Amino acid sequence: MSYNSGAVQGLYDLVFGYVGGDSNNPNFGAGASIRSAFRIGLTYKGAVFYKMQAGMGDTIFTPLYQVLQKRGVKFEFFHRVRNLGLSADQKSIESIQISRQVTLKKRLVRSVDRLSQPPVLAKRSQLRSDRGG
């Protein structure tokens, strides 16, 4: 196993072991990494990774959508980010240019009543691309 193998990079990613997120600047001690690898591989009971039994929309995104909607967040679906404008020092985002990706043929209800029924926004037949399709 080499220092740039997938397993080693995976360990660094697991512990966010890069200074400032820069993969050219790793910072995770060899002893700690070996201990972590042995602990994961030899002592962990159960599966290291689990297969989801339901979709991400049902279990992750629908509850998040519901909470944010209750807090007054406005959602604009079917839009795309065209450009992120940086500040003068180029350390933060100063502006975001957004444009419509598709136009709905009819307005859709975006409410979610139950977790078992996640928001289904549109079928392909209900969309018209702004690019003429």
N, C-alpha and C positions, 0 to 999 in steps of 0.2 A: 504494500500500500504506500503510495507516494504522498507527498505533502499536498499535492493539488488534485488528489483523487476525489471522486464524488462523496465517498464516506467521510473523509476529513472535512471537505467543504460543508457537508451536511451538518457535522458537529458544530462548526463555526456558525452556521446559519441558525442552528437550534438555540444557541445561547447568545445570539446577536454579537458574535465575537469579533466584529470588525469596527475599528475606531471610526466614528462618523459614518458608518455604513460603507466604507471604502474597502473593497475586497483586496486591495493592494496593501492594506494596513491592518493585518490580523493581530488580535490581542487575546489569546486564550492559551493558558499555560499547558504544557505537555502533560504534566501530572494530573491536572484537573480534567483534561480531555480523555485521558486513558481511564481514569476513575469513572467518568460519566459513561464512556462506551461500555466498560465492564458492567456497570450498574444496570444500564439499559438492557444489555445483552444477556446477563446472567441472573439477575435478581428480580426483574420485573415480572409480576404475575398478571396474566391476561395478555392482551395484544398490545403491541407498541402502536399500531395503527388500527383503527376500526373502520369498517365499512358502514357508511350511513344507511340507516333503515328507512329514511324518508328524504325527500329532496331538500336542497339548500333553500329553495324558496319557502317551503313550508316551515322549516325549522329555524332558519336564521334570518332571512330577509323580510318575511311577513311580519314577525314580531317587531323587528327594528322599524319597519315602515309604519306600523301601527303606533308605536311610541312616538316617533318623530311627527307623525300626522297630528296626534293629540297635543303635541307641544307647539303646534302652529307652523311647522315647516311646510313650505309650499313646494310641491313636486311638479316638475315640468318633464314629462316623459317624452321620448322620441326627439330629443335634442342632442346635439353633439358639441363638444368643445372644439372650436376652430383654432384658438390661439391662447396661450398663457403669456401675458405681458409681465416682464420682470421689472422690478424697481431699478433705480439708477445704479445701486450698488450690486445688483443682480443676486441678492440674497433672499428676496421674498417675491411673492406674486403680487403684482399691483393691479392687474386687470385680467378679466376672463372674457373672451369673445365666444358667444354661444349662438348657434343657428339651429333652426328646425331641421330635423333629419327626415321626417315624414309628416304628412298631414292626414289626420283621420277623416274618413268619409262621414262619420257621425261621432258625436260626443259619447264617450264611454264612462260608465260609473266606475270610480276608483276606490270604492269603500270595501273594507274587508270585515265581515261579520264574525267569521269563525276561522280559527287557525287551519282547520281541515279544508277550507276553501280559500286558497291564497288569491291575491288579486290577479286576475287574468285580464290584461289590458286590451289586447286586440288579437284577432286572427289575421293572418296574412291578407285575406280577402277584404279586410276592413281598412287596409293601409294604402296610401298612394304615395309613392316616393316623390320627393321634390325634384328629383332628377329626371322626371318625365315618365316614370314607370308605374 
